[in-house]
Amino acid sequence: MHRDHNCGELTIKNVGEEVLIAGWVQKIRNLGSMIFIDLRDQFGITQIVISPEEHKEVLENIVTECVVQVKGKVLERSNKNAKIPTGEIEIEASKIQILGKCKNVLPFEINSEKTGEVKEDLRLEYRFMDLRNDKIHKNIILRSEVMKTIRKKMDELGFTEIQTPILANSSPEGARDYLVPSRLHPGEFYALPQAPQQFKQLLMVSGFDKYYQIAPCFRDEDPRADRAPGEFYQLDFEMSFAEQKDVLKVLGEVFTTVFKTHTNWKVDETPFPEIPYLEAMEKYGSDKPDLRNPLIIQDVTKIFEGVDFNAFKGKTVKAIFVPNGAMQGRKFFDNMTEFATNEVGAKGLAWVKVEEEGLAGGIAKFITPEVQKALEELGMVKGTAAFFMADEFKTVQKIAGAIRIELANRLDLLEKDVYKLCYIVDFPMYELSDEGTIDFNHNPFSMPQGGMETLMTKNPLEIVAYQYDVVCNGYEVASGAVRNHDPELMVKAFEIAGYSEEEVETRFGALYNAFQYGTPPHAGAAPGLDRIVMLVADSKNIREVIAFPKNKKARDLLMRAPSKVQPKQLEEVHIKIVEPKEEK
C-alpha cells in the first residue's frame, strides 16, 4: 500500500517504470520552475523531481524530515551522481502524499556537518531523530550484523544458546547491584545480574556441554568512556571439560571472524600473544595495552641508584625512549610535563634529548657517562627523546602507562588500520581493598593456580588465578576464567576474602549445593558486544553503537529515566523513601 520499491534500489534498468516509494524528506532544493527532493529511507536516497504548479497545495506542507509517499515515473538523470547507487535516475512525481507530518523547526539538523557539534544530551533527548543520522543508523545495523555473525560462529563451534534469568540474586561481581523490590515477599529483593555467572556454571553442572547467550548485564557503577552506564551486553559462554587454552581458542576464533567479516582492517592471526599480567604492567603500565603503540616502558631504578637527583631518590624510576623524539622542540616537552602533572597526577616529568653533540635539556646534567652507557644499552641512542618518571611502584606504573599512550597519540605512532589483539593471563587472585582488607581482584569464582595447596600456604596477594582478558587496541574486550568447581576450594577461596562458609551457602547456595552433586571442570569468558561493535565501527564513543543509551550521568533523557513513581507503587513493593539529609 505504501511503496513497491525502497529508496536505495532503483537503477537505470528501471527507467520508464511507474513506481511508488516512501521515506523521509532529507533535503529540498527549490529552483523555481522545478523542485528537487532527496527522499531517504534505511536503504538509500532517491531524487524526486516535482513541478511546483502541479503540486502547489501539498508542497506548502512539505518540510525536511516529514514522511511522504511519491508516485511517479523513473527517469534518467541528466546530472548523474556517482556517489550513490540511485545516482543515475530520478522520479518525476505524479502524486505526492504526506504520511507523517513534521514540525517546521527541528531540534537539530539530522544529516549535516554540524550534527557533530550538537550537544550530546540534546541528541539523546531526541534519540529517535538522532538515529536517523546516517552514521548512527549504520552503526545500529552493523550491531545487528555483528550479532548474527557471532551467533553463527557459536553455533558452528557446537554451543547451545540458552537464556538465563534477569531477576536474580545479589552477587559480588565487583560493582553495585541494581536491586528490584519484591511485591510478594516484603523486605526481599531481586538483583539484576551483573553477569549470568552462577547460572552458566549451573548449566555446566546440569550437563550442557557448551552454552552461550548474548546477555544483558547490569552494574550500578560510575560511567566510563568505554562502557555504557547501567547496562551493557556481552557474549556470555561456558564450556564443560575445558581448560584455559580451550577458551582462548574459542575467543580467538570469535574475534578474528567478527573483524574479518565486518572490516577491511588487518587482523592479527591466532593464537594471539599471551602476556602475563605482571609483564603487561611492567612493559605497558596497563593490563589493557595497546599493541599498536611501539613504545615500551623500561625500569631504570637500579641505573639511577647512585645519581644525585632528589626526585629519584628512594623511588621506582621508569623510562620511555622515543626514537627520533629528539627533533621535537622545547614546547613539546613542556606540554608533556604539563600533561603528566595536571592530567595524570605525576609530581613531574624528567626528560633528556640525545643529540649529535650529546645530551641536552631536562635532566642532562644529572646523567653521568656511566648512567648514559647503561641507558644506551636499553635503547637511548642518538636521536632519542627519553622521559623519566619516579614514584611509588604501582603509582609510577600507572603514570608511565598514561605517558606512553599520550606520547603515541601526540607523535602519531599508532599503527593504522589494524586490530592488535593479545591475551592477558595470570591475574592476581586477590588484591588489597581501600580499607586494607583482602578482596577478590577479578572474578570470585575463578580457579587458583595450584589449587588448595596454594590457598593454604601462599600469601594471598601472591596467588595467581586462571583468569584471562582479551585486549584489542587498548580496550578490554573479553574477560574470563577457569572456574573453581570444588566446593571445598570455593569455601576456602571466599574465606580468604572474608566470607564465612555460612555466608557462601547463603549468598551462593544454588552453586554451592550444586557442586556437591558431580561438577565437571569448566571454563568460560564473556566478550563485550558494545565494545566489539565500537571497534568495528571505528567509533570513539560507545553511545554511538547503542540504540537508546544513557547519558554520561546514567540518565535516559528520551524516556526520562530514572524518575519518581507514585506513592501507591512504593506501597505495593513495601518501600519508603528516605530523603538524603542536607549538609550543614
VEXDREN-2710 file (C-alpha; in Angstrom, 1 decimal):
% VEXDREN-2710
k/r/px/py/pz
1/MET/0.0/0.0/0.0
2/HIS/2.7/2.4/0.9
3/ARG/5.6/1.5/-1.5
4/ASP/6.7/-1.0/-4.1
5/HIS/10.4/0.0/-4.0
6/ASN/12.7/1.3/-1.4
7/CYS/14.8/4.5/-1.7
8/GLY/18.0/2.6/-2.5
9/GLU/17.2/0.0/-5.2
10/LEU/16.1/1.9/-8.3
11/THR/18.7/2.0/-11.1
12/ILE/19.0/2.8/-14.8
13/LYS/17.3/-0.5/-15.5
14/ASN/14.0/0.9/-14.0
15/VAL/13.8/3.9/-16.4
16/GLY/10.2/4.2/-17.7
17/GLU/8.6/2.3/-14.9
18/GLU/5.8/3.7/-12.7
19/VAL/6.8/3.3/-9.1
20/LEU/5.6/4.0/-5.6
21/ILE/8.2/4.9/-2.9
22/ALA/8.1/6.5/0.6
23/GLY/10.6/7.9/3.0
24/TRP/11.8/11.0/4.9
25/VAL/12.5/14.3/3.2
26/GLN/16.2/14.9/3.7
27/LYS/16.7/17.9/1.5
28/ILE/14.6/20.3/-0.5
29/ARG/16.1/22.4/-3.4
30/ASN/13.7/24.9/-4.9
31/LEU/14.9/26.1/-8.4
32/GLY/11.7/28.0/-9.1
33/SER/10.5/26.1/-12.1
34/MET/11.3/22.8/-10.5
35/ILE/11.7/21.5/-7.0
36/PHE/14.1/18.6/-6.1
37/ILE/13.7/16.5/-3.0
38/ASP/16.1/13.9/-1.6
39/LEU/13.9/11.2/-0.3
40/ARG/15.6/8.9/2.3
41/ASP/14.9/5.6/4.0
42/GLN/17.1/3.0/5.6
43/PHE/18.2/1.7/2.2
44/GLY/19.3/4.9/0.5
45/ILE/18.3/8.2/-1.2
46/THR/16.3/8.8/-4.3
47/GLN/15.9/12.1/-6.0
48/ILE/12.4/13.3/-6.7
49/VAL/11.5/15.9/-9.3
50/ILE/8.4/17.9/-8.6
51/SER/6.5/20.5/-10.7
52/PRO/5.6/23.3/-8.2
53/GLU/2.5/24.2/-10.3
54/GLU/1.0/20.7/-10.3
55/HIS/1.7/20.0/-6.6
56/LYS/1.4/23.5/-5.1
57/GLU/-1.0/22.6/-2.3
58/VAL/0.9/19.6/-0.9
59/LEU/4.3/21.4/-1.3
60/GLU/3.2/24.1/1.2
61/ASN/3.2/21.4/3.9
62/ILE/6.4/19.5/3.0
63/VAL/9.3/20.2/5.3
64/THR/12.5/18.4/5.9
65/GLU/12.1/15.2/8.0
66/CYS/8.4/14.8/7.2
67/VAL/7.4/11.4/5.7
68/VAL/6.0/11.4/2.2
69/GLN/4.8/8.9/-0.4
70/VAL/5.6/9.6/-4.0
71/LYS/4.1/8.0/-7.1
72/GLY/5.8/8.7/-10.4
73/LYS/7.9/7.6/-13.4
74/VAL/11.6/6.7/-13.2
75/LEU/13.7/9.0/-15.5
76/GLU/17.4/9.0/-16.4
77/ARG/19.1/11.9/-14.7
78/SER/20.9/14.5/-16.7
79/ASN/23.3/15.3/-13.9
80/LYS/24.2/11.9/-12.5
81/ASN/25.6/11.4/-9.0
82/ALA/28.1/8.6/-8.9
83/LYS/28.4/8.7/-5.1
84/ILE/25.0/6.9/-4.6
85/PRO/23.6/3.7/-6.1
86/THR/20.5/5.6/-7.3
87/GLY/22.5/8.4/-8.8
88/GLU/21.6/7.7/-12.4
89/ILE/17.9/8.1/-12.0
90/GLU/15.2/10.3/-10.5
91/ILE/11.5/10.1/-10.1
92/GLU/9.2/12.5/-11.8
93/ALA/6.3/12.9/-9.3
94/SER/2.8/12.5/-10.5
95/LYS/1.3/12.2/-7.0
96/ILE/2.6/13.2/-3.5
97/GLN/1.0/12.4/-0.2
98/ILE/2.2/13.3/3.3
99/LEU/2.2/10.2/5.5
100/GLY/3.8/11.8/8.6
101/LYS/3.9/15.5/9.4
102/CYS/6.9/17.1/11.0
103/LYS/7.4/20.4/12.9
104/ASN/8.9/23.2/10.9
105/VAL/11.7/23.8/13.4
106/LEU/13.9/20.7/14.2
107/PRO/15.8/20.4/17.5
108/PHE/19.0/19.9/15.3
109/GLU/19.9/19.1/11.8
110/ILE/19.9/15.3/11.2
111/ASN/22.5/14.8/8.4
112/SER/24.9/17.7/8.2
113/GLU/28.4/18.6/9.1
114/LYS/27.0/20.5/12.1
115/THR/25.4/17.4/13.7
116/GLY/28.7/16.5/15.5
117/GLU/28.6/20.0/17.1
118/VAL/25.2/19.4/18.7
119/LYS/25.3/18.8/22.4
120/GLU/25.1/15.1/23.1
121/ASP/22.4/15.4/25.7
122/LEU/20.1/17.2/23.2
123/ARG/20.8/14.4/20.7
124/LEU/19.9/11.8/23.3
125/GLU/16.8/13.6/24.3
126/TYR/15.7/13.3/20.7
127/ARG/17.3/10.0/20.1
128/PHE/14.6/8.9/17.7
129/MET/15.8/11.7/15.4
130/ASP/19.5/11.2/16.1
131/LEU/19.1/7.6/14.9
132/ARG/18.1/8.9/11.5
133/ASN/21.6/10.2/11.1
134/ASP/23.3/8.1/8.5
135/LYS/26.4/7.2/10.6
136/ILE/24.5/6.3/13.8
137/HIS/21.8/4.4/11.8
138/LYS/24.5/2.3/10.1
139/ASN/26.1/1.6/13.4
140/ILE/22.9/0.0/14.8
141/ILE/22.5/-2.0/11.6
142/LEU/26.2/-3.1/11.9
143/ARG/25.5/-4.1/15.5
144/SER/22.7/-6.4/14.2
145/GLU/25.0/-7.9/11.6
146/VAL/27.8/-8.5/14.2
147/MET/25.3/-10.3/16.4
148/LYS/24.3/-12.6/13.5
149/THR/28.0/-13.4/12.8
150/ILE/28.6/-14.2/16.5
151/ARG/25.6/-16.5/16.7
152/LYS/26.6/-18.2/13.5
153/LYS/30.1/-18.8/14.8
154/MET/29.0/-20.1/18.2
155/ASP/26.6/-22.5/16.5
156/GLU/29.4/-23.7/14.3
157/LEU/31.5/-24.3/17.4
158/GLY/28.8/-26.5/18.9
159/PHE/27.5/-24.1/21.6
160/THR/23.8/-24.2/22.6
161/GLU/22.0/-20.8/23.1
162/ILE/20.2/-20.7/26.5
163/GLN/18.6/-17.7/28.2
164/THR/19.2/-17.1/31.9
165/PRO/17.0/-15.0/34.3
166/ILE/17.1/-11.3/34.5
167/LEU/15.5/-11.2/38.0
168/ALA/18.3/-12.9/40.0
169/ASN/20.1/-12.7/43.3
170/SER/22.8/-10.3/44.5
171/SER/26.4/-11.4/43.6
172/PRO/29.8/-9.9/44.3
173/GLU/30.9/-9.2/40.7
174/GLY/32.9/-6.1/41.6
175/ALA/30.2/-3.4/41.3
176/ARG/26.9/-2.4/43.0
177/ASP/23.8/-4.3/42.1
178/TYR/20.6/-2.8/40.8
179/LEU/18.0/-4.0/43.3
180/VAL/14.4/-4.8/42.5
181/PRO/12.0/-4.9/45.5
182/SER/9.6/-7.9/45.6
183/ARG/5.9/-7.2/46.0
184/LEU/5.1/-10.7/47.0
185/HIS/7.9/-11.0/49.5
186/PRO/8.1/-7.9/51.7
187/GLY/11.6/-6.7/52.5
188/GLU/13.2/-9.0/50.0
189/PHE/14.9/-8.0/46.7
190/TYR/15.9/-9.4/43.4
191/ALA/19.1/-8.1/41.8
192/LEU/19.6/-7.5/38.1
193/PRO/22.5/-9.7/37.1
194/GLN/25.9/-8.1/36.7
195/ALA/26.6/-11.2/34.6
196/PRO/25.0/-14.7/34.2
197/GLN/27.9/-16.1/36.2
198/GLN/26.2/-18.5/38.5
199/PHE/23.6/-19.6/36.0
200/LYS/26.1/-20.5/33.4
201/GLN/28.1/-22.6/35.9
202/LEU/24.9/-24.3/36.9
203/LEU/24.2/-25.1/33.3
204/MET/27.6/-27.0/33.2
205/VAL/26.6/-28.9/36.3
206/SER/23.3/-29.7/34.5
207/GLY/25.2/-31.5/31.8
208/PHE/25.1/-28.9/29.0
209/ASP/28.4/-29.2/27.2
210/LYS/28.7/-25.7/25.8
211/TYR/26.4/-22.8/26.5
212/TYR/26.2/-19.2/25.1
213/GLN/23.9/-16.2/25.0
214/ILE/24.1/-12.6/24.1
215/ALA/23.2/-11.4/27.6
216/PRO/22.2/-8.1/29.1
217/CYS/24.3/-7.2/32.2
218/PHE/23.5/-4.5/34.8
219/ARG/26.0/-2.7/37.0
220/ASP/25.3/0.3/39.2
221/GLU/28.7/2.0/38.7
222/ASP/30.0/5.3/37.6
223/PRO/30.0/6.0/33.8
224/ARG/33.2/5.4/31.9
225/ALA/34.2/6.4/28.4
226/ASP/34.4/2.8/27.1
227/ARG/31.4/1.4/29.0
228/ALA/27.7/2.3/28.8
229/PRO/26.4/3.2/32.3
230/GLY/23.9/0.9/33.9
231/GLU/23.6/-1.8/31.3
232/PHE/25.6/-3.5/28.6
233/TYR/25.6/-6.6/26.5
234/GLN/28.1/-9.4/26.3
235/LEU/28.6/-12.7/24.5
236/ASP/28.5/-15.0/27.5
237/PHE/29.7/-18.6/27.1
238/GLU/30.9/-21.5/29.2
239/MET/32.4/-24.9/28.3
240/SER/32.5/-28.2/30.2
241/PHE/35.7/-30.3/30.5
242/ALA/37.6/-27.2/29.3
243/GLU/40.9/-25.6/30.3
244/GLN/42.2/-22.1/29.7
245/LYS/43.7/-22.9/26.3
246/ASP/40.3/-24.2/25.1
247/VAL/38.6/-21.0/25.9
248/LEU/41.3/-18.8/24.4
249/LYS/41.0/-20.8/21.2
250/VAL/37.2/-20.0/21.0
251/LEU/37.9/-16.3/21.8
252/GLY/40.5/-16.2/19.0
253/GLU/38.0/-17.6/16.5
254/VAL/35.2/-15.3/17.6
255/PHE/37.3/-12.1/17.3
256/THR/39.1/-12.9/14.1
257/THR/35.8/-14.0/12.5
258/VAL/34.0/-10.8/13.5
259/PHE/36.7/-8.4/12.5
260/LYS/37.5/-10.1/9.2
261/THR/33.8/-10.3/8.3
262/HIS/32.9/-6.7/9.1
263/THR/36.1/-4.6/8.4
264/ASN/38.9/-4.2/5.9
265/TRP/41.5/-3.6/8.6
266/LYS/44.3/-6.1/9.2
267/VAL/43.6/-8.6/11.9
268/ASP/46.2/-10.5/14.0
269/GLU/46.1/-14.2/13.3
270/THR/45.5/-16.6/16.2
271/PRO/46.8/-17.6/18.6
272/PHE/47.2/-14.1/20.0
273/PRO/50.3/-13.5/22.2
274/GLU/49.8/-14.3/25.9
275/ILE/51.1/-11.6/28.2
276/PRO/51.2/-12.3/32.0
277/TYR/49.5/-9.5/34.0
278/LEU/52.7/-8.5/35.8
279/GLU/54.6/-8.3/32.5
280/ALA/51.9/-6.1/31.0
281/MET/52.1/-3.7/33.9
282/GLU/55.9/-3.7/33.7
283/LYS/56.1/-3.0/29.9
284/TYR/53.0/-1.1/29.2
285/GLY/51.8/0.3/32.6
286/SER/48.4/-1.2/32.0
287/ASP/46.6/-4.5/31.8
288/LYS/44.9/-3.2/28.7
289/PRO/48.0/-2.5/26.5
290/ASP/47.5/-1.0/23.0
291/LEU/50.0/-3.0/21.0
292/ARG/49.7/-0.6/18.0
293/ASN/51.9/1.6/20.2
294/PRO/55.6/0.7/19.7
295/LEU/56.8/2.4/22.9
296/ILE/57.9/0.2/25.8
297/ILE/58.3/1.2/29.5
298/GLN/61.7/0.3/31.0
299/ASP/62.6/0.0/34.6
300/VAL/65.8/2.1/35.3
301/THR/65.6/2.2/39.1
302/LYS/69.0/0.5/39.6
303/ILE/70.7/2.6/37.0
304/PHE/69.8/5.8/38.9
305/GLU/70.6/4.5/42.4
306/GLY/73.9/6.4/42.6
307/VAL/72.7/9.6/40.9
308/ASP/72.4/12.8/42.9
309/PHE/68.9/13.7/41.9
310/ASN/66.4/14.1/44.7
311/ALA/63.3/13.4/42.7
312/PHE/64.6/9.9/42.0
313/LYS/65.9/9.0/45.5
314/GLY/64.1/6.1/47.1
315/LYS/61.6/5.9/44.2
316/THR/60.9/3.4/41.4
317/VAL/62.1/5.0/38.2
318/LYS/60.6/4.2/34.8
319/ALA/61.8/5.4/31.4
320/ILE/60.3/5.6/27.9
321/PHE/62.6/6.1/24.9
322/VAL/61.1/7.7/21.9
323/PRO/63.1/7.1/18.6
324/ASN/63.6/10.3/16.6
325/GLY/62.0/12.2/19.5
326/ALA/65.0/14.5/19.9
327/MET/63.8/16.5/16.9
328/GLN/60.8/17.8/19.0
329/GLY/61.0/21.4/20.2
330/ARG/61.0/22.6/23.8
331/LYS/57.3/23.3/23.7
332/PHE/56.5/19.6/23.1
333/PHE/58.5/18.6/26.2
334/ASP/56.8/21.4/28.3
335/ASN/53.4/20.3/27.1
336/MET/54.1/16.7/28.0
337/THR/55.3/17.8/31.5
338/GLU/52.1/19.8/31.9
339/PHE/50.0/16.7/30.9
340/ALA/51.9/14.5/33.4
341/THR/51.3/16.8/36.3
342/ASN/47.8/18.1/35.5
343/GLU/46.1/15.1/33.9
344/VAL/47.9/12.1/35.4
345/GLY/48.8/13.3/38.8
346/ALA/52.6/12.9/38.4
347/LYS/54.9/15.0/40.6
348/GLY/56.9/15.9/37.5
349/LEU/58.3/14.5/34.2
350/ALA/62.0/14.4/33.7
351/TRP/63.4/14.2/30.1
352/VAL/66.5/14.4/28.0
353/LYS/67.3/14.6/24.3
354/VAL/70.2/12.6/22.7
355/GLU/71.5/15.0/20.1
356/GLU/74.6/14.7/17.8
357/GLU/76.6/16.9/20.3
358/GLY/75.4/14.8/23.3
359/LEU/72.7/15.1/25.9
360/ALA/70.6/18.2/26.1
361/GLY/67.8/19.7/28.1
362/GLY/65.8/18.4/31.1
363/ILE/68.0/16.4/33.5
364/ALA/71.0/16.1/31.2
365/LYS/73.4/17.4/33.8
366/PHE/72.5/14.6/36.2
367/ILE/73.3/11.8/33.8
368/THR/76.8/10.6/34.2
369/PRO/78.7/8.8/31.4
370/GLU/78.2/5.5/33.3
371/VAL/74.4/6.1/33.5
372/GLN/74.3/7.2/29.9
373/LYS/76.1/4.0/28.8
374/ALA/73.6/1.8/30.8
375/LEU/70.7/3.7/29.2
376/GLU/72.1/3.3/25.7
377/GLU/72.1/-0.4/26.2
378/LEU/68.3/-0.1/26.8
379/GLY/67.7/1.9/23.7
380/MET/68.6/5.6/24.5
381/VAL/70.6/6.1/21.3
382/LYS/71.2/9.2/19.2
383/GLY/68.0/11.0/18.1
384/THR/66.1/9.6/21.0
385/ALA/64.0/11.5/23.5
386/ALA/63.9/9.9/26.9
387/PHE/61.2/10.5/29.5
388/PHE/61.6/9.5/33.1
389/MET/59.0/9.1/35.9
390/ALA/59.6/8.3/39.5
391/ASP/57.1/7.4/42.3
392/GLU/55.9/4.5/44.4
393/PHE/55.9/1.3/42.4
394/LYS/52.2/0.9/41.5
395/THR/51.7/4.7/41.1
396/VAL/54.6/5.1/38.7
397/GLN/53.4/2.1/36.6
398/LYS/50.1/3.8/36.0
399/ILE/51.8/7.2/35.4
400/ALA/54.2/5.6/32.9
401/GLY/51.3/3.8/31.2
402/ALA/49.4/7.1/30.7
403/ILE/52.6/8.9/29.4
404/ARG/53.2/6.0/26.9
405/ILE/49.7/6.4/25.5
406/GLU/49.9/10.2/25.3
407/LEU/53.3/10.2/23.6
408/ALA/52.0/7.8/20.9
409/ASN/48.9/9.9/20.3
410/ARG/50.8/13.2/20.1
411/LEU/53.5/11.8/17.9
412/ASP/51.1/9.7/15.7
413/LEU/52.9/6.5/16.5
414/LEU/49.9/4.1/16.4
415/GLU/49.9/1.6/13.6
416/LYS/47.0/2.4/11.3
417/ASP/44.0/0.3/10.2
418/VAL/44.9/-2.8/12.3
419/TYR/43.4/-4.8/15.2
420/LYS/46.2/-5.8/17.5
421/LEU/45.0/-8.4/20.0
422/CYS/46.5/-10.2/22.9
423/TYR/45.6/-12.4/25.9
424/ILE/46.4/-11.0/29.4
425/VAL/46.8/-14.0/31.6
426/ASP/47.8/-14.9/35.2
427/PHE/45.9/-12.3/37.0
428/PRO/46.3/-12.0/40.8
429/MET/43.5/-13.8/42.6
430/TYR/43.3/-11.2/45.4
431/GLU/44.1/-7.5/46.0
432/LEU/44.1/-5.1/48.9
433/SER/40.9/-3.1/49.2
434/ASP/41.0/0.6/50.1
435/GLU/40.3/-0.4/53.7
436/GLY/43.4/-2.7/53.6
437/THR/41.5/-6.0/53.6
438/ILE/41.9/-8.9/51.2
439/ASP/39.4/-8.8/48.3
440/PHE/38.9/-10.6/45.0
441/ASN/40.8/-8.9/42.2
442/HIS/38.9/-10.2/39.2
443/ASN/36.3/-12.9/39.4
444/PRO/35.5/-14.6/42.7
445/PHE/34.5/-17.9/41.1
446/SER/38.0/-18.5/39.5
447/MET/40.3/-21.4/40.0
448/PRO/43.6/-20.5/41.8
449/GLN/46.7/-21.9/40.1
450/GLY/48.0/-24.6/42.4
451/GLY/44.6/-25.4/43.9
452/MET/44.0/-25.9/47.6
453/GLU/47.7/-26.1/48.4
454/THR/48.3/-22.6/47.1
455/LEU/45.3/-21.3/49.1
456/MET/46.6/-22.9/52.3
457/THR/50.3/-22.0/52.0
458/LYS/50.8/-18.8/49.9
459/ASN/50.5/-15.2/50.7
460/PRO/47.0/-14.3/49.2
461/LEU/48.5/-11.3/47.3
462/GLU/50.9/-13.7/45.6
463/ILE/48.3/-16.2/44.4
464/VAL/47.7/-16.3/40.7
465/ALA/44.4/-17.4/39.2
466/TYR/43.4/-19.0/35.9
467/GLN/41.9/-15.7/34.7
468/TYR/42.3/-14.0/31.4
469/ASP/41.3/-11.0/29.3
470/VAL/41.3/-10.3/25.6
471/VAL/42.6/-6.8/24.8
472/CYS/42.3/-5.1/21.4
473/ASN/43.8/-1.7/20.6
474/GLY/43.8/-0.7/24.2
475/TYR/40.3/-1.9/25.1
476/GLU/39.5/-4.9/27.3
477/VAL/37.0/-6.7/25.0
478/ALA/36.6/-10.0/26.9
479/SER/37.2/-11.4/30.3
480/GLY/37.0/-15.0/31.6
481/ALA/38.4/-17.7/33.8
482/VAL/38.7/-21.4/34.6
483/ARG/36.1/-21.8/37.3
484/ASN/36.5/-23.1/40.8
485/HIS/34.3/-26.2/40.7
486/ASP/35.3/-27.8/44.0
487/PRO/33.1/-26.8/47.0
488/GLU/35.9/-27.1/49.5
489/LEU/38.1/-24.9/47.3
490/MET/35.3/-22.4/46.9
491/VAL/34.8/-22.1/50.6
492/LYS/38.5/-21.6/51.2
493/ALA/38.8/-19.0/48.4
494/PHE/35.9/-17.0/49.8
495/GLU/37.2/-17.4/53.4
496/ILE/40.4/-15.6/52.4
497/ALA/38.3/-12.7/51.1
498/GLY/36.4/-12.5/54.4
499/TYR/33.3/-14.7/53.8
500/SER/32.3/-17.4/56.2
501/GLU/31.1/-20.8/55.0
502/GLU/27.6/-19.8/56.1
503/GLU/27.8/-16.7/54.0
504/VAL/28.9/-18.7/51.0
505/GLU/26.0/-21.1/51.5
506/THR/23.5/-18.2/51.9
507/ARG/24.7/-16.0/49.1
508/PHE/25.7/-18.7/46.6
509/GLY/23.5/-21.5/47.9
510/ALA/22.5/-22.8/44.5
511/LEU/26.1/-23.1/43.2
512/TYR/27.5/-24.4/46.5
513/ASN/24.8/-27.0/46.7
514/ALA/25.1/-28.0/43.0
515/PHE/28.8/-28.5/43.4
516/GLN/28.0/-31.4/45.9
517/TYR/26.4/-33.4/43.1
518/GLY/29.1/-34.0/40.5
519/THR/30.5/-31.0/38.7
520/PRO/32.7/-31.1/35.6
521/PRO/35.7/-28.9/35.3
522/HIS/34.6/-25.9/33.3
523/ALA/35.7/-22.5/32.0
524/GLY/34.3/-19.6/30.0
525/ALA/34.5/-16.0/29.1
526/ALA/32.4/-13.0/28.1
527/PRO/33.4/-10.7/25.2
528/GLY/31.7/-7.3/25.4
529/LEU/29.3/-6.8/22.5
530/ASP/29.2/-3.0/22.8
531/ARG/33.0/-2.6/22.7
532/ILE/33.3/-5.0/19.8
533/VAL/30.8/-3.0/17.7
534/MET/32.5/0.2/18.8
535/LEU/35.9/-1.1/17.5
536/VAL/34.3/-2.5/14.3
537/ALA/32.6/0.9/13.6
538/ASP/35.9/2.7/14.4
539/SER/34.0/4.9/16.9
540/LYS/35.4/6.6/20.0
541/ASN/32.0/6.9/21.7
542/ILE/30.3/3.7/22.9
543/ARG/26.9/5.5/22.9
544/GLU/27.0/5.8/19.1
545/VAL/26.7/2.0/18.8
546/ILE/23.8/1.6/21.2
547/ALA/20.2/2.4/20.0
548/PHE/19.0/4.0/23.2
549/PRO/21.9/4.7/25.5
550/LYS/22.1/6.5/28.9
551/ASN/24.0/9.8/29.0
552/LYS/27.2/10.4/30.9
553/LYS/25.2/10.8/34.2
554/ALA/23.4/7.5/33.6
555/ARG/20.1/9.2/32.7
556/ASP/17.8/8.2/29.8
557/LEU/16.9/11.6/28.5
558/LEU/14.5/10.3/26.0
559/MET/12.3/8.2/28.3
560/ARG/13.2/10.4/31.3
561/ALA/14.5/7.6/33.5
562/PRO/15.2/7.3/36.3
563/SER/12.0/9.1/37.5
564/LYS/9.9/9.3/40.6
565/VAL/7.0/6.9/40.9
566/GLN/3.5/7.2/42.6
567/PRO/3.3/6.6/46.4
568/LYS/0.9/3.7/45.7
569/GLN/3.6/1.9/43.6
570/LEU/6.0/2.3/46.5
571/GLU/3.5/0.9/49.0
572/GLU/2.9/-2.2/46.8
573/VAL/6.6/-3.1/47.0
574/HIS/6.9/-2.1/50.7
575/ILE/9.4/0.8/50.0
576/LYS/9.6/4.1/51.9
577/ILE/11.7/6.9/50.5
578/VAL/14.2/8.3/53.0
579/GLU/15.2/11.8/51.8
580/PRO/19.0/12.5/52.0
581/LYS/20.0/14.7/54.8
582/GLU/21.1/18.2/53.8
583/GLU/24.7/19.0/54.6
584/LYS/25.0/21.8/57.2
END
